Amino acid sequence: MRPLMPVSPRTRVALGVAFFVVFVGLWALATFGGFVSKTFLADPLTMLRSGWTLLTEMGFIGDIGMTVWRVLGGFAIAAALALPLGVAMGAYKPVEAFFEPFVSFARYLPASAFIPLLILWAGIGEAQKLAVIFLGSFFNLVLIVAVTVGNTRRDLVEAAYTLGVSDTGLIRRVLLPGAAPEIAETLRMVLGWAWTYVIVAELIGASSGIGHMITDSQALLATDQIIFGIIVIGLIGLASDLAAKALNRWLFPWALLGR
């Protein structure tokens, strides 16, 4: 093992699985061994039984579907608006000078702090939850995309102008293709952040979703259900992250070698 030395895909998978095996083993040891009260931390078997009951008898699959829809909907709206604005800021310095101070200010505002206002403005329906995800994703996306586009190699820009490309042609043929791999990685990372925002939104004023189930389970001290809900969020997030990685590798194989 040496710094920055890549490992084979098989070794990477084996090491990743090994961590989960060790983690579950320590969890089982702490609960079955009596080191932690089951009132505060359910054991793995109880968690699995409760999860099966949630899925088969209590309609938890519908809650999962609702949460996934909220994440994808809010993130899609944020990306559709953030990408063109970020590209414009990265390509045109006057646009960047106009928007960047506010975007830098707004990205430090926690989306959860807006929940009381959003409930007043939009109620407790879907609009409020989509708005929380939008606020948590939009400003970070704008700034990262702007920086990525603005960091395009100057020699490529000068070569394109030497060859007679127009301003719009420069954006379409040089800036966007050069920044596309990093923008795709940014979308993958920010999608992961969106999951934290949707759960926060569902903890308040929701009648469905994974966060709503976790809130109800907290009132009953059902740590087995709470843990199952958290694990489901992690599994869905892991699956979406792996899918995004695979898509990015397929779209931009030259940019992701060695990762």
N, C-alpha and C positions, 0 to 999 in steps of 0.2 A: 504494500500500500504506500503510494507516493503522492505528494500534492499534485492535484489536477490530473492525475492519471485516470483515464476512463476505465470502466469495468464492462464486462460483457453483459448483454441483456439477460442471460440466464443467471449470472451472479447477482445482478441488480434485483431481479425478481426474488431470488432466494433470500437475500438480505432483508428485503422489504417484508416478506412473509415471516422471517425469523423474528423481526421486531414484534409483530402482532402476536406471535406465539408466546414470546416472553411476557408481553403485556397481559395477555389473558391468563397466563400462568400465575403471575403475581396477583392479579385480581382474584383468582380462585383461591389462592393461598390465604389472602387477607380475609376473605369472606367465609370460606369453608373452615378455615383454621380458627375462626372465632376472634381474630384480631380486630375486626371492625363489626359493629352491630349491623344486622341486616335492615334495621330501621333507617339507617343512614346510607347504606350501600348494599343493594341487592346482589346476590351471587349470580354468576353467569347463567346457570340453569333456570333460575326463577325469572330472570330477565327474558330468556328465550321463550319460556312458556307464556309469559305475559304478552310478549310481542306477537306470538301466534294468535292469542286471544284477540288482541287489538286488530289484527289483520283479518281474521275470519269472522269475528262476531260483532265488532264495534265500529266497523266502517273506516278503519284507519287508512285504507288504500285511497279512499276519497280525500282524506286530509292530505296525504302525500301528493296526490295529483293537484290539489288546489295550491299547495305551496310551490310546487314546481312551476305551475302556470304563472304565479305571481312573480317568481324570480325571473323567468324568461321574459315575461311581458314588460316588467319594469326595466330590466337590463336592455332589452331590445329598443325601447323608447330612448333610453339614455345614450346607447351607442349610435342610433340613427341621427341624433342631434349633435352628439359630441364629436363624431368623426369629421364631418365637414368643417365645423368650427375649429377643431384642433389643426386640421390641415391648413386652413386659411391663416391661423395664427403662426404656424410654423413657416409658411411660405412668404407671408407679407408682414414685415416688421411693424408697420403702422397698426395693422389689425392686432398684432400681439401686444403692442404698447397700450392699446385701448382696452382690451379684455383682460390681459394677464393680471393686473393688480386685483381686480375683483375675483377672478377665478382662484388666485392664490389665497385670497382671504376666505372665500366660501368653502374651499376644500378642507379647511381646518374645523369647520362647524360640524359637530356630530349630528348625523341624520336623526338619531333618536331624540335630540332636543326639540325637533320640529314636530314631533308627534302630537303634542297638545294643540298646537296651531293647526295642524293638518286635520285633526278631528273636528275642530271648529269650522274650518273652511270646507272640508269634503265629507264630513261625517265619518262613520266607522266602516264604510263599505270598501269596495275594491280600490276605488280611486285613492284613498288614503294610503293603502299599503303599497300600491304602485308608486305613489309619490315618494314614499320613504326610500324605496329602492332606487328611484331615479336620483334623488338628492345625494344618496350615498355613493352613486357610481359616476354621475355625469361630470362633476368638476375634476375628479381625479383623471378620468379618461381624457378630458379636453387638454389638461396640462401635459400629460405624458405623451399624447399624440403630437402636440405642438413641439415639444422638445425633440421627439424622435424625428419628425419631418425637418425641423430646423438644423439637425445635426448631419444632414446629408453632405457627403464629401464635396468640397468646393471644386475640386478638379473635374468632377463629373458635371457640375453645373456650368463651369466655364467651357468645357468641351462641347456641351450641348448648345450653348449660345454661339460658339464659334461655328458650329454646323448649321446655324440659322434657325434654331427652334424658337417658337414663340413662347410667351409667358405661360399660356395655358398648356402648351405642348410640354413645357418643362415640368409642370406639375404632373401631367398625365404620364409622361414617358420616363421621367427621372426621379422626381421626388416620391411619388406614390410607390413605384416598384421598389425603390431602394428602402423605403420605410416599412413596406408591407409586412415582412417577417416579424419585426419588432412590434408593430401594431397588433398583429395577430396574437403574439405572446402577451401583450398588455390586455387585450380583451379576455384572454384566458385567466389572467390573474384577477382582474376586476370582477369577473363573473363569480369567482370564489368569495370576494368581499360581499357581493350582493346577497349571498346566503345568510351572512350575519345580520344584514339589515332586515331581511324578510322575517326572520325569527323574532327580532325585536318588535317589528310591526305587529306580528301576530300575538305577542304577549299581552297586548292592550286592545280591548274592544274587538276581538275577533270571535267568530262563531265556528270557524273551521280552520284547518291547517295544522301543521306539526307543532307550531308554537302554542296554538290553542290547546292541543292535547297535553303538552307539557305543563301548561298553567293549571289545567284541571287536575292533573296527576299530582302536582305540588300540593294542592289543597287536601288531597287524600293521603299525603305522605307516601305515594306509590313510587318509590325510587326505581323500581324495576321498569315501570313504564317510561319514566323520565329518561333513564339510561337508554332504553330501546329507541326512543325518539331521537336522542342525540346521535346514536349509532347510525340510524337511518339517514340522518342529515349528512353524516360523514361519508357513508357509502355512496349516496347520490352525488355528493360533491366530488368524491374520488373518481367515480365513473365518468362524470362530465369532464373532469380535468384530463383523464386519460384519453377520452375521445377527442378533446381539443388538441392535445399533444399529437395524437396520431394524424389529425387533419392538418395541423401545421407542418408536420414532417412530410406529409404527402404534397402539400402545396409549395413548400419552400425547403426542399431537401438540402440545398446548398448552404442554407443559413443555420441549420440545426445539427450539423455534423459534430459528433462527440458528446452530445447532450444525452 
